[in-house]
């Protein structure tokens, strides 16, 4: 995994933070943290999008963010675990991994496409 995909994964982690912040923030400090997480999340995604296929990077970002948000609800906020929800998250993650694998190109091939 290269640094660009690490940026997408980190952006997804910050996405989970700001999505939770949108629901639970009630003080100025919490809203500040939510806005900071939004900034970091989108900044990293934009930076990664300069060197990765944008559609694939965005799909991975959203998929990981969705899965992370659902898991955070279960782990931190007592959301009941439903088997169907877990199965659908796994299907989502399989699709995201498949998109990433299908979108992987060598750097030489990417340069040819951009020219």
C-alpha positions in Angstrom: 0.0 0.0 0.0 1.4 3.4 -0.9 1.1 6.7 0.9 -1.8 7.8 -1.2 -4.0 4.9 -0.1 -2.9 5.6 3.5 -4.3 9.2 3.0 -7.6 7.8 1.9 -7.8 5.4 4.9 -6.9 8.3 7.3 -9.5 10.5 5.6 -12.1 7.8 6.2 -11.2 7.7 9.9 -11.6 11.5 10.2 -14.9 11.1 8.2 -16.2 8.8 11.0 -15.2 11.4 13.6 -17.0 14.3 11.9 -20.1 12.3 11.2 -20.3 11.4 14.8 -19.6 15.0 15.7 -22.6 16.1 13.6 -24.9 14.0 15.7 -23.4 14.5 19.2 -21.5 17.9 19.2 -23.1 20.3 21.6 -20.3 22.7 22.7 -18.2 25.1 20.8 -15.1 22.9 21.5 -17.0 19.8 20.1 -18.1 21.7 17.0 -14.6 22.9 16.5 -13.3 19.4 16.6 -16.1 18.3 14.1 -15.1 21.1 11.7 -11.4 20.2 12.1 -12.2 16.5 11.3 -14.1 17.7 8.2 -11.2 19.7 7.0 -8.7 17.0 7.6 -10.9 14.4 6.0 -11.6 16.3 2.8 -8.1 17.7 2.5 -6.5 14.2 2.6 -9.1 12.9 0.1 -8.3 15.8 -2.3 -4.6 15.2 -1.9 -4.9 11.5 -2.6 -7.2 12.2 -5.5 -4.3 14.0 -7.3 -2.4 10.7 -7.7 -5.2 8.0 -7.6 -8.2 7.3 -9.7 -10.7 9.7 -8.2 -13.8 7.4 -8.6 -12.0 4.5 -6.9 -10.5 6.7 -4.1 -13.9 8.2 -3.4 -15.6 4.8 -3.3 -13.1 3.5 -0.9 -13.4 6.7 1.3 -17.2 6.5 1.4 -17.2 2.7 2.0 -14.7 2.8 4.8 -16.4 5.8 6.3 -19.8 4.1 6.2 -18.5 0.9 7.7 -16.6 2.8 10.4 -19.6 4.9 11.3 -21.8 1.8 11.7 -19.1 0.0 13.8 -18.6 3.1 15.9 -22.3 3.3 16.6 -22.2 -0.3 17.8 -19.0 -0.1 19.8 -19.3 3.3 21.4 -23.0 4.2 21.4 -24.7 0.9 22.2 -26.4 0.4 18.8 -27.8 -3.2 18.7 -25.8 -5.6 16.6 -27.9 -7.0 13.8 -26.6 -9.8 11.7 -28.0 -8.4 8.5 -26.2 -5.1 9.1 -22.9 -6.9 9.7 -23.4 -8.9 6.5 -24.2 -5.8 4.5 -21.1 -4.0 5.8 -19.0 -7.0 4.8 -20.5 -6.9 1.3 -19.8 -3.2 1.1 -16.2 -3.7 2.2 -15.8 -6.6 -0.3 -17.0 -4.3 -3.1 -14.7 -1.5 -2.0 -11.7 -3.8 -1.9 -12.7 -5.2 -5.3 -12.9 -1.6 -6.7 -9.4 -0.9 -5.4 -8.0 -4.1 -6.8 -9.7 -3.5 -10.2 -8.5 0.1 -10.3 -4.9 -0.6 -9.5 -2.6 0.3 -12.4 1.1 0.6 -12.7 2.5 4.2 -12.4 3.6 3.9 -16.1 0.0 3.1 -17.2 -1.4 6.0 -15.2 1.1 8.5 -16.8 0.1 7.2 -20.3 -3.6 7.9 -19.5 -2.9 11.5 -18.2 -0.9 12.5 -21.3 
